[in-house]
Amino acid sequence: MRRMRIFAVLAVVFLTVVVAQDGWSEDAKPTKLIVPLPPGGAGDIIARLLADEIARAQSRTIVVENRPGAGSVIGTEAVARSAPDGTTLLINAPYLLIAPQVKKVGYDPLTSFEPICYLVSSPGIIVVNSASPYRTLAEFLDAARARPGKLSMASVGPATAQHLGLEMLKRVSGAEITYVPYAGGAPAINALLGNHVTAVFAEYAPLAGHIKSGTLRALATTSAQRVPAQPALPTVAESGYAGYDVDLWWGVFAPAGTPEDVRERLAAWFKAALQAPAVKAKLSAQGFSVAAKCGTDFAAILRKQYDDYGRIVRDAKIRAE
């Protein structure tokens, strides 16, 4: 009996150590979800929505932490340096792939992280202040061609998908538009509301309320398809620039070296959260399309887009400012 009690105690100790080592015990420290941009933007909206659902469904503490700076690099580097135990995650977008191609950063986008899930695709929208004389994209571009450099367009940046999208628009339209970078989508929108810039290129989610209230006017969506929530809004391609397509996405990443079983558990959490009816409804209302492509499928998308963005950066001769 004494020997059996010893074995039982050792078994409990062994199981406790294993659980503690993988960071998934009942009393594990909170999971931090790092958003490398200011509050109020699309990534912040997605992170908080999913964090709330995962916390409710999995009975875990999920903390969303905004760490903006250097075009998303500061927060991204912090996650790359974090322990690969599944307790520090990154919500990011194509910034992750573009920044290393224009400046020195402390991470490699393809090797410093484990891609957990491509969460959603997010349409880009070009908007002007409701007091603006421009009611269509054609009117805005005509004015930009008539007065080279006098009209401005703000976005998160520099060296972001929105910035590259503006450079593509300038090239296909022949319009000279002054680019004004901001630390995040929300600050760029505030600048437009204050009439400090002529237009903004941002994601639909942080613009939705302003468009619906009439304080901002949407001219076009940059995605290949129209936004279901704004069915009358034409795409840039439909506005005369066939083939133009700048679609945006948001995904979740873990530091490189995170164990496979932890990655699989995280992917299951996020996929389940994306399929929750209340979450799907809120995402759809803000223009997001659920993708839920995880693991190797997401990794393949990242590799292709890294090469595609590299060509645009070289062609447009974009450099970090």
N, C-alpha and C positions, 0 to 999 in steps of 0.2 A: 504494500500500500504506500509506504514511504517513497519507493522508487517511482510509482505511478504519479504521486503528487509532484515530484520533482520534474518529471517529463511534462506534466500539464503546465506547470509554471514556466518552464523553458519555452513551450509552444506559444504561450500567451506573449512572452517577451519577444520571441522571434517575429510574431505577427505584428506586434506593435512597432517594432523597428522597421519592418518592411513598409508598413503604411506610412510611417513618419517620413521615411526616406523619399517616397515618391510624391509627398506633398498633398496627398488626397485624403487625409484623415478627416474625421468629422469636425475636429477643431482646427483644421488647417487655416493658415493665415489667409486673409482676403485675396481674391484674385484682382489684380490691377489691370484695367483696360486703358492703355495709354493712347490718347488722341493727340498727335503732334501739331495741332492747330488750335486757334482760339475757340472758345465756346460759341455756340449759335450757328455754326456751319453744318453742312450735310453730314460730315463724319461724326460730329458731336451728337447730332440728332439720332443717327443710327446706333452709335455706341450706347447711348442712354436707353433707347428703346429696347435693345437686345439685352443689355445688362439687367434691366428690370425684370424681363421675362425669364432669363436664366436664373436670376436670384430667387424668383418665385417658384419656378419649376424644380430647381435642384437644391433648394434650401441652402444656398451658399451666399456669402457676401461678395458682391462684385462692385468694385469701386472704379468709376470713370475718372480719369485724371487728365486734364489738358496740360500739355507741355509744348506750347508753341515756340517758334523761333527758327530762323535760318531756313525758311521755306520747308518746314517739317523735319529738318535734319536733326535738331536737338533732341526731340522726343524719340525719333527713330533710333538714333545712336544710343540713347539710354536703354531702350529695349534690347538692342544688339548686345549690350554689355551685361544684361541681367542674367540671373541664374536660369538655366534651362530646365525648370521644374514645373512649368505650366501655370505659375502664379503671376507672371507679368507678360501681358500680351499687347500687341500693337494693332490698332485700327489704322489702315493707310490706304492710299489710292495710287494712281500712277506717279505721284510725287516720288514714291519709293524708287521707281525705275529711271526717272529723268534726272534727279539731282546728281547722282554719281557721274553722269555723262557731261556735266557742265562745271563741276567743281570737285575739290577733294573732300571726301566725307569719310567718317570712321566706320564704314560698313560696306559690304558687298551685297547688293540687293538679291542676288541669286544664291549666295552661300552663307550669309550671316543670319538667315531666318528659315524657319520651317513654315511653308505656306499651309495654313489650316483650312480656310475656306474663302473663296470668292463669294461674298455675301450678296451684293446687289449691283445692278447697273443703274446709273443715274444720269438722266438727260441734262445736257447743258442748255442754258437759255440766254439769249442776248436781250437785254432790257434797257429801256431809257426811263427817265423821270416822266411822270404823267403830264408835266407841264412842257415837255419837249415837243418841238414841231414835227418830229419824225414819227410817223405812224406805221411805216413798213421798213423792212431791212433795205429795200431798194432806195428809199428816200434817204436813209442814213448813209448808205454807201455813196450815193450820188453827191451828197453834201461833202463827204470826206474826200472824194476825188476833186471836187470843185475848190476845196480849201485844204490842200495837203498839210497834214500835221496839226491842223487846228482842232479837230475833233479827237476826243480821248476815250479810251476804253479801259476800265479797271478790272482786275481779277486777282485772285490769290496768285502769288508768284514772287519772283520770277521762276522760270524753268519749271513750269507745271503744265499739265495737260491743257488747262485753260489758256495759258500763255502760248503754247504751241498751236492751239486751235486758232487764236487770234492771228498768229503769224501765217498760218495756212489761209485764213480768210483774206488777209492783206494781199497775199500772192495771187489767189485766184480772182480777186475782184479788182486788183490794181489800185486799191485805195490806201492812202498813207494815213494811218491812224496812230496816234500817240498812245503807247502802252503805259499804264500806271499800275504798278504792282502794290499789293497789300498783303499783310500777314495772314489773312484769311478771307473767306467769302463774306462773312458778316461785316467786317470793317469796310470792304469794298462797297457793299450795298449801302452802308451808312453814308459813305462819300457821295453816292449817287442821290440818295434822299436829300442830302445837303447841297446838291447841284455843284459839287466840286469836280465832277467828271461828267462826260457826255453820255456814256453807256457803261454797262457792266456785263461781263461774261461770267456767269456763275451757274451753280447747280440749281435745279428747280426747287428742291426742298426749302432752302432758306428764303427763296423768292416767292413761294406760293402764297403766303399771307398777303404780301404787298401787291401781288398781281390781282388777287381776288378783291382786295379792298380798293383797288384803283390808284394807289399811290405810285405804282410802277406800271409801265406798259411793256408787254412782251412783243418783240419783233420777230423772233424765229427761234426754233430749237436746233441745236447743233447735231443732234443725233440723226441716225438714218430714218427713224420712224417718228411719227408724231407722238406727243405725250398724251396718254389716255385721259388725263385730267384736264387737258387743254386741246381738245380735238380740232378746234378751228385754227390753231396756231401752226403755220407752215414750217417745214424744215428749211434749213439753209439751202439744201439741194433743190428743193421745190421752188426756192426763190431765185433760181437761175444759176446755181453753181453745182451742177450734177457731180455726184461722187463725193461731195463734202460730207464727212462723218467724223465727229469727235464725240464719242461716247465715253462716259466716265464710270468708274467702278469703285467699290470699297470692299476691302478684304481684311481678314484677321490673320495675324502671324504670331508665331512663338519664336524665341531665340533658337539659333541652331543648336542641335544636340538634345533638344527636348525628346524624351523617350517616345517611341511609337505608340505605346498604349495610352500615354497621356494625350498625344496628338489626336488619336482616334476618339478619346472621350470628349475632348474639346470640340472636335468636328461634330460629334453627335449632339452636343449641347446647342451649338449654333444652328445646325440644321433643324432641330426641333423648334427652336425659338422662331426661326424664319417661317415655319409652317403653322405657328399658332394663329388662329383666325383673327384675333384682335391685332396682333403684330402685322399680319399680312394686310389688313385693312388700313392701318395707319401708314404703312410703307407705300401702298398703292396711292393713297390720297396725296402723298407728297411726291409722286412721280417715280418712285423706285420700283424696279422690276427685280423680283427675287431670282437669284441665280443658283445659290447653294452648290457650287462646284468646289469640291474639296480635294485635298491631298495632291496626288499626281496630276489630276486634271487641271487644277489651279496652277501648279508648277509649270505645266506646258504653256499655258496662256502667258504667264510671266516671262518665260524665255522668249516667246515670239514678240511680245510687246516691247521688251527691252531692245531688241534689234530694230523694230519698227520706229520707235522713238529716237533711237540713235541716228537713224537716217535723217529724220526731220531736223534734229539738232544740228547735224552737220550741214544740211542744205541751207538752213536759215542762219547758220553761223551764230547760234545762240551761246552766250557765255554768261556765267554767273556775275551779278553786279556786286 
